[in-house]
Amino acid sequence: MTPTVQLNFNSQEYDSHQCQSFRDGDWIIFRCEHCPDYERRLNWRTGDMRSRNVGSEIQHNGFHLPPQYQELLQNVN
């Protein structure tokens, strides 16, 4: 008998936090202001990803946009 696994992808049942990002060398680092121990690192050259204190009860989201591109998007006059 195969065990039954129920997966629920309804994001409304989970808290969602927006992460802030910054770059440190080859690493793009994502941190959450609500979860001080949460950190996700992505090495943009190698694709290596490292996570610290990732809890399954909270969905973390974020993106990284280099500062020079942020300025371009803000000054569209």
PDB file with one MODEL, atoms N, CA, C and O in Angstrom:
MODEL        1
ATOM      1  N   MET A   1       0.838  -1.181   0.000  1.00  0.00           N
ATOM      2  CA  MET A   1       0.000   0.000   0.000  1.00  0.00           C
ATOM      3  C   MET A   1       0.887   1.250   0.000  1.00  0.00           C
ATOM      4  O   MET A   1       1.797   1.371   0.820  1.00  0.00           O
ATOM      5  N   THR A   2       0.618   2.168  -0.915  1.00  0.00           N
ATOM      6  CA  THR A   2       1.388   3.399  -1.030  1.00  0.00           C
ATOM      7  C   THR A   2       0.846   4.439  -0.059  1.00  0.00           C
ATOM      8  O   THR A   2      -0.360   4.683  -0.041  1.00  0.00           O
ATOM      9  N   PRO A   3       1.715   5.068   0.761  1.00  0.00           N
ATOM     10  CA  PRO A   3       1.236   6.097   1.679  1.00  0.00           C
ATOM     11  C   PRO A   3       0.714   7.311   0.905  1.00  0.00           C
ATOM     12  O   PRO A   3       1.222   7.650  -0.163  1.00  0.00           O
ATOM     13  N   THR A   4      -0.294   7.945   1.457  1.00  0.00           N
ATOM     14  CA  THR A   4      -0.881   9.119   0.840  1.00  0.00           C
ATOM     15  C   THR A   4      -0.196  10.369   1.385  1.00  0.00           C
ATOM     16  O   THR A   4      -0.043  10.529   2.596  1.00  0.00           O
ATOM     17  N   VAL A   5       0.210  11.243   0.484  1.00  0.00           N
ATOM     18  CA  VAL A   5       0.837  12.505   0.870  1.00  0.00           C
ATOM     19  C   VAL A   5      -0.017  13.624   0.316  1.00  0.00           C
ATOM     20  O   VAL A   5      -0.308  13.670  -0.879  1.00  0.00           O
ATOM     21  N   GLN A   6      -0.412  14.514   1.187  1.00  0.00           N
ATOM     22  CA  GLN A   6      -1.226  15.646   0.745  1.00  0.00           C
ATOM     23  C   GLN A   6      -0.363  16.896   0.751  1.00  0.00           C
ATOM     24  O   GLN A   6       0.191  17.281   1.781  1.00  0.00           O
ATOM     25  N   LEU A   7      -0.258  17.514  -0.395  1.00  0.00           N
ATOM     26  CA  LEU A   7       0.486  18.763  -0.530  1.00  0.00           C
ATOM     27  C   LEU A   7      -0.494  19.886  -0.804  1.00  0.00           C
ATOM     28  O   LEU A   7      -1.374  19.756  -1.655  1.00  0.00           O
ATOM     29  N   ASN A   8      -0.345  20.974  -0.094  1.00  0.00           N
ATOM     30  CA  ASN A   8      -1.234  22.120  -0.273  1.00  0.00           C
ATOM     31  C   ASN A   8      -0.385  23.312  -0.667  1.00  0.00           C
ATOM     32  O   ASN A   8       0.416  23.791   0.136  1.00  0.00           O
ATOM     33  N   PHE A   9      -0.544  23.794  -1.878  1.00  0.00           N
ATOM     34  CA  PHE A   9       0.239  24.915  -2.375  1.00  0.00           C
ATOM     35  C   PHE A   9      -0.516  26.240  -2.261  1.00  0.00           C
ATOM     36  O   PHE A   9      -0.136  27.224  -2.895  1.00  0.00           O
ATOM     37  N   ASN A  10      -1.561  26.272  -1.475  1.00  0.00           N
ATOM     38  CA  ASN A  10      -2.327  27.490  -1.275  1.00  0.00           C
ATOM     39  C   ASN A  10      -1.513  28.426  -0.385  1.00  0.00           C
ATOM     40  O   ASN A  10      -1.408  28.195   0.820  1.00  0.00           O
ATOM     41  N   SER A  11      -0.938  29.475  -0.962  1.00  0.00           N
ATOM     42  CA  SER A  11      -0.051  30.367  -0.222  1.00  0.00           C
ATOM     43  C   SER A  11      -0.788  31.192   0.822  1.00  0.00           C
ATOM     44  O   SER A  11      -0.139  31.826   1.654  1.00  0.00           O
ATOM     45  N   GLN A  12      -2.121  31.210   0.812  1.00  0.00           N
ATOM     46  CA  GLN A  12      -2.868  31.974   1.792  1.00  0.00           C
ATOM     47  C   GLN A  12      -2.783  31.343   3.179  1.00  0.00           C
ATOM     48  O   GLN A  12      -3.063  32.010   4.175  1.00  0.00           O
ATOM     49  N   GLU A  13      -2.408  30.089   3.258  1.00  0.00           N
ATOM     50  CA  GLU A  13      -2.303  29.422   4.543  1.00  0.00           C
ATOM     51  C   GLU A  13      -0.948  29.650   5.200  1.00  0.00           C
ATOM     52  O   GLU A  13      -0.749  29.253   6.348  1.00  0.00           O
ATOM     53  N   TYR A  14      -0.036  30.266   4.512  1.00  0.00           N
ATOM     54  CA  TYR A  14       1.299  30.506   5.034  1.00  0.00           C
ATOM     55  C   TYR A  14       1.580  32.000   5.065  1.00  0.00           C
ATOM     56  O   TYR A  14       1.121  32.751   4.205  1.00  0.00           O
ATOM     57  N   ASP A  15       2.338  32.417   6.065  1.00  0.00           N
ATOM     58  CA  ASP A  15       2.798  33.797   6.083  1.00  0.00           C
ATOM     59  C   ASP A  15       3.823  33.976   4.980  1.00  0.00           C
ATOM     60  O   ASP A  15       4.559  33.047   4.647  1.00  0.00           O
ATOM     61  N   SER A  16       3.868  35.166   4.419  1.00  0.00           N
ATOM     62  CA  SER A  16       4.825  35.474   3.369  1.00  0.00           C
ATOM     63  C   SER A  16       5.559  36.752   3.749  1.00  0.00           C
ATOM     64  O   SER A  16       4.937  37.768   4.061  1.00  0.00           O
ATOM     65  N   HIS A  17       6.882  36.694   3.719  1.00  0.00           N
ATOM     66  CA  HIS A  17       7.706  37.848   4.051  1.00  0.00           C
ATOM     67  C   HIS A  17       8.543  38.254   2.844  1.00  0.00           C
ATOM     68  O   HIS A  17       9.075  37.401   2.134  1.00  0.00           O
ATOM     69  N   GLN A  18       8.655  39.534   2.621  1.00  0.00           N
ATOM     70  CA  GLN A  18       9.486  40.076   1.545  1.00  0.00           C
ATOM     71  C   GLN A  18      10.902  40.294   2.077  1.00  0.00           C
ATOM     72  O   GLN A  18      11.082  40.955   3.100  1.00  0.00           O
ATOM     73  N   CYS A  19      11.891  39.752   1.406  1.00  0.00           N
ATOM     74  CA  CYS A  19      13.288  39.878   1.825  1.00  0.00           C
ATOM     75  C   CYS A  19      13.965  41.045   1.114  1.00  0.00           C
ATOM     76  O   CYS A  19      13.598  41.413  -0.002  1.00  0.00           O
ATOM     77  N   GLN A  20      14.946  41.608   1.775  1.00  0.00           N
ATOM     78  CA  GLN A  20      15.803  42.639   1.198  1.00  0.00           C
ATOM     79  C   GLN A  20      17.084  41.957   0.744  1.00  0.00           C
ATOM     80  O   GLN A  20      17.513  40.966   1.336  1.00  0.00           O
ATOM     81  N   SER A  21      17.695  42.491  -0.310  1.00  0.00           N
ATOM     82  CA  SER A  21      18.910  41.857  -0.823  1.00  0.00           C
ATOM     83  C   SER A  21      20.034  42.879  -0.956  1.00  0.00           C
ATOM     84  O   SER A  21      19.807  44.081  -1.092  1.00  0.00           O
ATOM     85  N   PHE A  22      21.246  42.354  -0.911  1.00  0.00           N
ATOM     86  CA  PHE A  22      22.438  43.156  -1.188  1.00  0.00           C
ATOM     87  C   PHE A  22      23.512  42.208  -1.706  1.00  0.00           C
ATOM     88  O   PHE A  22      23.412  40.990  -1.557  1.00  0.00           O
ATOM     89  N   ARG A  23      24.519  42.776  -2.302  1.00  0.00           N
ATOM     90  CA  ARG A  23      25.581  41.961  -2.876  1.00  0.00           C
ATOM     91  C   ARG A  23      26.851  42.107  -2.066  1.00  0.00           C
ATOM     92  O   ARG A  23      27.215  43.208  -1.653  1.00  0.00           O
ATOM     93  N   ASP A  24      27.528  40.983  -1.839  1.00  0.00           N
ATOM     94  CA  ASP A  24      28.811  40.941  -1.155  1.00  0.00           C
ATOM     95  C   ASP A  24      29.732  40.067  -1.999  1.00  0.00           C
ATOM     96  O   ASP A  24      29.701  38.841  -1.890  1.00  0.00           O
ATOM     97  N   GLY A  25      30.546  40.689  -2.834  1.00  0.00           N
ATOM     98  CA  GLY A  25      31.400  39.938  -3.758  1.00  0.00           C
ATOM     99  C   GLY A  25      30.549  39.215  -4.779  1.00  0.00           C
ATOM    100  O   GLY A  25      29.725  39.835  -5.453  1.00  0.00           O
ATOM    101  N   ASP A  26      30.737  37.907  -4.903  1.00  0.00           N
ATOM    102  CA  ASP A  26      29.950  37.097  -5.841  1.00  0.00           C
ATOM    103  C   ASP A  26      28.628  36.634  -5.242  1.00  0.00           C
ATOM    104  O   ASP A  26      27.829  35.998  -5.930  1.00  0.00           O
ATOM    105  N   TRP A  27      28.388  36.940  -3.979  1.00  0.00           N
ATOM    106  CA  TRP A  27      27.192  36.459  -3.288  1.00  0.00           C
ATOM    107  C   TRP A  27      26.109  37.528  -3.253  1.00  0.00           C
ATOM    108  O   TRP A  27      26.373  38.689  -2.939  1.00  0.00           O
ATOM    109  N   ILE A  28      24.894  37.122  -3.579  1.00  0.00           N
ATOM    110  CA  ILE A  28      23.713  37.949  -3.370  1.00  0.00           C
ATOM    111  C   ILE A  28      23.055  37.395  -2.119  1.00  0.00           C
ATOM    112  O   ILE A  28      22.723  36.211  -2.053  1.00  0.00           O
ATOM    113  N   ILE A  29      22.869  38.260  -1.122  1.00  0.00           N
ATOM    114  CA  ILE A  29      22.399  37.829   0.188  1.00  0.00           C
ATOM    115  C   ILE A  29      21.002  38.386   0.425  1.00  0.00           C
ATOM    116  O   ILE A  29      20.760  39.583   0.268  1.00  0.00           O
ATOM    117  N   PHE A  30      20.092  37.503   0.803  1.00  0.00           N
ATOM    118  CA  PHE A  30      18.711  37.874   1.103  1.00  0.00           C
ATOM    119  C   PHE A  30      18.486  37.719   2.595  1.00  0.00           C
ATOM    120  O   PHE A  30      18.797  36.677   3.173  1.00  0.00           O
ATOM    121  N   ARG A  31      17.940  38.766   3.223  1.00  0.00           N
ATOM    122  CA  ARG A  31      17.612  38.724   4.647  1.00  0.00           C
ATOM    123  C   ARG A  31      16.205  39.259   4.866  1.00  0.00           C
ATOM    124  O   ARG A  31      15.698  40.067   4.087  1.00  0.00           O
ATOM    125  N   CYS A  32      15.591  38.792   5.938  1.00  0.00           N
ATOM    126  CA  CYS A  32      14.214  39.160   6.266  1.00  0.00           C
ATOM    127  C   CYS A  32      14.210  40.016   7.528  1.00  0.00           C
ATOM    128  O   CYS A  32      14.803  39.640   8.539  1.00  0.00           O
ATOM    129  N   GLU A  33      13.539  41.170   7.468  1.00  0.00           N
ATOM    130  CA  GLU A  33      13.487  42.034   8.651  1.00  0.00           C
ATOM    131  C   GLU A  33      12.600  41.454   9.751  1.00  0.00           C
ATOM    132  O   GLU A  33      12.727  41.844  10.912  1.00  0.00           O
ATOM    133  N   HIS A  34      11.709  40.532   9.406  1.00  0.00           N
ATOM    134  CA  HIS A  34      10.818  39.922  10.394  1.00  0.00           C
ATOM    135  C   HIS A  34      11.426  38.679  11.037  1.00  0.00           C
ATOM    136  O   HIS A  34      11.055  38.302  12.148  1.00  0.00           O
ATOM    137  N   CYS A  35      12.350  38.056  10.342  1.00  0.00           N
ATOM    138  CA  CYS A  35      13.012  36.831  10.833  1.00  0.00           C
ATOM    139  C   CYS A  35      14.517  37.095  10.870  1.00  0.00           C
ATOM    140  O   CYS A  35      15.213  36.804   9.898  1.00  0.00           O
ATOM    141  N   PRO A  36      15.029  37.638  11.968  1.00  0.00           N
ATOM    142  CA  PRO A  36      16.429  38.075  12.003  1.00  0.00           C
ATOM    143  C   PRO A  36      17.454  36.970  11.763  1.00  0.00           C
ATOM    144  O   PRO A  36      18.581  37.267  11.365  1.00  0.00           O
ATOM    145  N   ASP A  37      17.097  35.696  11.992  1.00  0.00           N
ATOM    146  CA  ASP A  37      18.048  34.604  11.785  1.00  0.00           C
ATOM    147  C   ASP A  37      18.000  34.028  10.375  1.00  0.00           C
ATOM    148  O   ASP A  37      18.832  33.191  10.025  1.00  0.00           O
ATOM    149  N   TYR A  38      17.029  34.469   9.552  1.00  0.00           N
ATOM    150  CA  TYR A  38      16.875  33.938   8.199  1.00  0.00           C
ATOM    151  C   TYR A  38      17.908  34.576   7.267  1.00  0.00           C
ATOM    152  O   TYR A  38      18.130  35.787   7.293  1.00  0.00           O
ATOM    153  N   GLU A  39      18.528  33.730   6.447  1.00  0.00           N
ATOM    154  CA  GLU A  39      19.443  34.244   5.417  1.00  0.00           C
ATOM    155  C   GLU A  39      19.535  33.221   4.295  1.00  0.00           C
ATOM    156  O   GLU A  39      19.656  32.020   4.539  1.00  0.00           O
ATOM    157  N   ARG A  40      19.477  33.709   3.078  1.00  0.00           N
ATOM    158  CA  ARG A  40      19.691  32.868   1.901  1.00  0.00           C
ATOM    159  C   ARG A  40      20.737  33.562   1.054  1.00  0.00           C
ATOM    160  O   ARG A  40      20.647  34.763   0.801  1.00  0.00           O
ATOM    161  N   ARG A  41      21.732  32.803   0.616  1.00  0.00           N
ATOM    162  CA  ARG A  41      22.823  33.340  -0.199  1.00  0.00           C
ATOM    163  C   ARG A  41      22.847  32.624  -1.544  1.00  0.00           C
ATOM    164  O   ARG A  41      22.713  31.403  -1.622  1.00  0.00           O
ATOM    165  N   LEU A  42      23.019  33.408  -2.589  1.00  0.00           N
ATOM    166  CA  LEU A  42      23.127  32.861  -3.938  1.00  0.00           C
ATOM    167  C   LEU A  42      24.400  33.392  -4.567  1.00  0.00           C
ATOM    168  O   LEU A  42      24.596  34.604  -4.665  1.00  0.00           O
ATOM    169  N   ASN A  43      25.270  32.477  -4.995  1.00  0.00           N
ATOM    170  CA  ASN A  43      26.482  32.878  -5.703  1.00  0.00           C
ATOM    171  C   ASN A  43      26.114  32.998  -7.176  1.00  0.00           C
ATOM    172  O   ASN A  43      25.851  31.993  -7.836  1.00  0.00           O
ATOM    173  N   TRP A  44      26.094  34.220  -7.690  1.00  0.00           N
ATOM    174  CA  TRP A  44      25.625  34.453  -9.053  1.00  0.00           C
ATOM    175  C   TRP A  44      26.583  33.894 -10.105  1.00  0.00           C
ATOM    176  O   TRP A  44      26.180  33.691 -11.250  1.00  0.00           O
ATOM    177  N   ARG A  45      27.832  33.644  -9.743  1.00  0.00           N
ATOM    178  CA  ARG A  45      28.774  33.058 -10.718  1.00  0.00           C
ATOM    179  C   ARG A  45      28.630  31.539 -10.816  1.00  0.00           C
ATOM    180  O   ARG A  45      28.623  30.979 -11.912  1.00  0.00           O
ATOM    181  N   THR A  46      28.514  30.883  -9.667  1.00  0.00           N
ATOM    182  CA  THR A  46      28.514  29.411  -9.652  1.00  0.00           C
ATOM    183  C   THR A  46      27.117  28.811  -9.543  1.00  0.00           C
ATOM    184  O   THR A  46      26.925  27.640  -9.868  1.00  0.00           O
ATOM    185  N   GLY A  47      26.131  29.603  -9.085  1.00  0.00           N
ATOM    186  CA  GLY A  47      24.782  29.082  -8.866  1.00  0.00           C
ATOM    187  C   GLY A  47      24.619  28.394  -7.518  1.00  0.00           C
ATOM    188  O   GLY A  47      23.539  27.896  -7.202  1.00  0.00           O
ATOM    189  N   ASP A  48      25.689  28.364  -6.715  1.00  0.00           N
ATOM    190  CA  ASP A  48      25.635  27.753  -5.391  1.00  0.00           C
ATOM    191  C   ASP A  48      24.663  28.529  -4.504  1.00  0.00           C
ATOM    192  O   ASP A  48      24.652  29.760  -4.526  1.00  0.00           O
ATOM    193  N   MET A  49      23.847  27.816  -3.723  1.00  0.00           N
ATOM    194  CA  MET A  49      22.902  28.459  -2.820  1.00  0.00           C
ATOM    195  C   MET A  49      23.099  27.893  -1.425  1.00  0.00           C
ATOM    196  O   MET A  49      23.240  26.684  -1.240  1.00  0.00           O
ATOM    197  N   ARG A  50      23.108  28.784  -0.453  1.00  0.00           N
ATOM    198  CA  ARG A  50      23.239  28.383   0.952  1.00  0.00           C
ATOM    199  C   ARG A  50      22.123  29.056   1.742  1.00  0.00           C
ATOM    200  O   ARG A  50      21.798  30.220   1.508  1.00  0.00           O
ATOM    201  N   SER A  51      21.551  28.323   2.666  1.00  0.00           N
ATOM    202  CA  SER A  51      20.446  28.847   3.472  1.00  0.00           C
ATOM    203  C   SER A  51      20.744  28.645   4.942  1.00  0.00           C
ATOM    204  O   SER A  51      21.425  27.700   5.341  1.00  0.00           O
ATOM    205  N   ARG A  52      20.209  29.570   5.744  1.00  0.00           N
ATOM    206  CA  ARG A  52      20.377  29.480   7.193  1.00  0.00           C
ATOM    207  C   ARG A  52      19.039  29.808   7.850  1.00  0.00           C
ATOM    208  O   ARG A  52      18.413  30.817   7.527  1.00  0.00           O
ATOM    209  N   ASN A  53      18.611  28.960   8.762  1.00  0.00           N
ATOM    210  CA  ASN A  53      17.379  29.152   9.529  1.00  0.00           C
ATOM    211  C   ASN A  53      16.162  29.357   8.638  1.00  0.00           C
ATOM    212  O   ASN A  53      15.402  30.309   8.814  1.00  0.00           O
ATOM    213  N   VAL A  54      15.988  28.457   7.683  1.00  0.00           N
ATOM    214  CA  VAL A  54      14.842  28.499   6.779  1.00  0.00           C
ATOM    215  C   VAL A  54      13.726  27.666   7.398  1.00  0.00           C
ATOM    216  O   VAL A  54      13.871  26.456   7.569  1.00  0.00           O
ATOM    217  N   GLY A  55      12.611  28.317   7.734  1.00  0.00           N
ATOM    218  CA  GLY A  55      11.471  27.606   8.323  1.00  0.00           C
ATOM    219  C   GLY A  55      10.411  27.352   7.267  1.00  0.00           C
ATOM    220  O   GLY A  55      10.197  28.180   6.381  1.00  0.00           O
ATOM    221  N   SER A  56       9.751  26.213   7.360  1.00  0.00           N
ATOM    222  CA  SER A  56       8.757  25.859   6.357  1.00  0.00           C
ATOM    223  C   SER A  56       7.433  26.580   6.568  1.00  0.00           C
ATOM    224  O   SER A  56       6.604  26.605   5.658  1.00  0.00           O
ATOM    225  N   GLU A  57       7.208  27.167   7.744  1.00  0.00           N
ATOM    226  CA  GLU A  57       5.940  27.814   8.009  1.00  0.00           C
ATOM    227  C   GLU A  57       5.842  29.225   7.429  1.00  0.00           C
ATOM    228  O   GLU A  57       4.756  29.804   7.413  1.00  0.00           O
ATOM    229  N   ILE A  58       6.940  29.781   6.960  1.00  0.00           N
ATOM    230  CA  ILE A  58       6.943  31.123   6.367  1.00  0.00           C
ATOM    231  C   ILE A  58       7.564  31.057   4.983  1.00  0.00           C
ATOM    232  O   ILE A  58       8.643  30.494   4.799  1.00  0.00           O
ATOM    233  N   GLN A  59       6.883  31.629   4.026  1.00  0.00           N
ATOM    234  CA  GLN A  59       7.394  31.692   2.653  1.00  0.00           C
ATOM    235  C   GLN A  59       8.125  33.015   2.494  1.00  0.00           C
ATOM    236  O   GLN A  59       7.544  34.079   2.709  1.00  0.00           O
ATOM    237  N   HIS A  60       9.401  32.955   2.117  1.00  0.00           N
ATOM    238  CA  HIS A  60      10.195  34.161   1.902  1.00  0.00           C
ATOM    239  C   HIS A  60      10.322  34.425   0.409  1.00  0.00           C
ATOM    240  O   HIS A  60      10.577  33.513  -0.378  1.00  0.00           O
ATOM    241  N   ASN A  61      10.140  35.687   0.032  1.00  0.00           N
ATOM    242  CA  ASN A  61      10.240  36.118  -1.359  1.00  0.00           C
ATOM    243  C   ASN A  61      11.211  37.273  -1.453  1.00  0.00           C
ATOM    244  O   ASN A  61      11.425  38.003  -0.485  1.00  0.00           O
ATOM    245  N   GLY A  62      11.787  37.432  -2.608  1.00  0.00           N
ATOM    246  CA  GLY A  62      12.675  38.568  -2.825  1.00  0.00           C
ATOM    247  C   GLY A  62      13.307  38.505  -4.189  1.00  0.00           C
ATOM    248  O   GLY A  62      13.288  37.468  -4.853  1.00  0.00           O
ATOM    249  N   PHE A  63      13.871  39.625  -4.604  1.00  0.00           N
ATOM    250  CA  PHE A  63      14.626  39.676  -5.851  1.00  0.00           C
ATOM    251  C   PHE A  63      15.757  40.666  -5.665  1.00  0.00           C
ATOM    252  O   PHE A  63      15.737  41.491  -4.752  1.00  0.00           O
ATOM    253  N   HIS A  64      16.734  40.573  -6.534  1.00  0.00           N
ATOM    254  CA  HIS A  64      17.886  41.469  -6.444  1.00  0.00           C
ATOM    255  C   HIS A  64      17.994  42.275  -7.719  1.00  0.00           C
ATOM    256  O   HIS A  64      17.998  41.728  -8.822  1.00  0.00           O
ATOM    257  N   LEU A  65      18.082  43.571  -7.554  1.00  0.00           N
ATOM    258  CA  LEU A  65      18.281  44.485  -8.668  1.00  0.00           C
ATOM    259  C   LEU A  65      19.464  45.365  -8.306  1.00  0.00           C
ATOM    260  O   LEU A  65      19.390  46.106  -7.325  1.00  0.00           O
ATOM    261  N   PRO A  66      20.567  45.310  -9.074  1.00  0.00           N
ATOM    262  CA  PRO A  66      21.737  46.126  -8.757  1.00  0.00           C
ATOM    263  C   PRO A  66      21.373  47.612  -8.668  1.00  0.00           C
ATOM    264  O   PRO A  66      20.507  48.082  -9.406  1.00  0.00           O
ATOM    265  N   PRO A  67      22.030  48.351  -7.771  1.00  0.00           N
ATOM    266  CA  PRO A  67      21.696  49.770  -7.559  1.00  0.00           C
ATOM    267  C   PRO A  67      21.699  50.613  -8.832  1.00  0.00           C
ATOM    268  O   PRO A  67      20.857  51.500  -8.973  1.00  0.00           O
ATOM    269  N   GLN A  68      22.615  50.363  -9.757  1.00  0.00           N
ATOM    270  CA  GLN A  68      22.660  51.169 -10.977  1.00  0.00           C
ATOM    271  C   GLN A  68      21.399  50.997 -11.821  1.00  0.00           C
ATOM    272  O   GLN A  68      20.982  51.930 -12.508  1.00  0.00           O
ATOM    273  N   TYR A  69      20.787  49.810 -11.775  1.00  0.00           N
ATOM    274  CA  TYR A  69      19.539  49.589 -12.504  1.00  0.00           C
ATOM    275  C   TYR A  69      18.352  50.161 -11.751  1.00  0.00           C
ATOM    276  O   TYR A  69      17.381  50.592 -12.373  1.00  0.00           O
ATOM    277  N   GLN A  70      18.409  50.175 -10.414  1.00  0.00           N
ATOM    278  CA  GLN A  70      17.358  50.800  -9.639  1.00  0.00           C
ATOM    279  C   GLN A  70      17.252  52.280  -9.982  1.00  0.00           C
ATOM    280  O   GLN A  70      16.152  52.813 -10.122  1.00  0.00           O
ATOM    281  N   GLU A  71      18.403  52.942 -10.119  1.00  0.00           N
ATOM    282  CA  GLU A  71      18.421  54.363 -10.474  1.00  0.00           C
ATOM    283  C   GLU A  71      17.801  54.595 -11.852  1.00  0.00           C
ATOM    284  O   GLU A  71      17.066  55.564 -12.046  1.00  0.00           O
ATOM    285  N   LEU A  72      18.088  53.721 -12.801  1.00  0.00           N
ATOM    286  CA  LEU A  72      17.520  53.852 -14.136  1.00  0.00           C
ATOM    287  C   LEU A  72      15.999  53.737 -14.120  1.00  0.00           C
ATOM    288  O   LEU A  72      15.304  54.470 -14.823  1.00  0.00           O
ATOM    289  N   LEU A  73      15.490  52.808 -13.310  1.00  0.00           N
ATOM    290  CA  LEU A  73      14.041  52.619 -13.239  1.00  0.00           C
ATOM    291  C   LEU A  73      13.336  53.748 -12.504  1.00  0.00           C
ATOM    292  O   LEU A  73      12.171  54.036 -12.778  1.00  0.00           O
ATOM    293  N   GLN A  74      14.031  54.386 -11.577  1.00  0.00           N
ATOM    294  CA  GLN A  74      13.427  55.483 -10.804  1.00  0.00           C
ATOM    295  C   GLN A  74      13.433  56.787 -11.584  1.00  0.00           C
ATOM    296  O   GLN A  74      12.538  57.611 -11.398  1.00  0.00           O
ATOM    297  N   ASN A  75      14.405  56.998 -12.440  1.00  0.00           N
ATOM    298  CA  ASN A  75      14.528  58.245 -13.197  1.00  0.00           C
ATOM    299  C   ASN A  75      14.122  58.032 -14.642  1.00  0.00           C
ATOM    300  O   ASN A  75      14.971  58.014 -15.533  1.00  0.00           O
ATOM    301  N   VAL A  76      12.836  57.872 -14.877  1.00  0.00           N
ATOM    302  CA  VAL A  76      12.345  57.572 -16.222  1.00  0.00           C
ATOM    303  C   VAL A  76      11.813  58.816 -16.935  1.00  0.00           C
ATOM    304  O   VAL A  76      11.087  58.691 -17.922  1.00  0.00           O
ATOM    305  N   ASN A  77      12.154  59.996 -16.462  1.00  0.00           N
ATOM    306  CA  ASN A  77      11.649  61.239 -17.072  1.00  0.00           C
ATOM    307  C   ASN A  77      12.031  61.325 -18.519  1.00  0.00           C
ATOM    308  O   ASN A  77      11.693  62.299 -19.190  1.00  0.00           O
TER     309      ASN A  77
ENDMDL
END
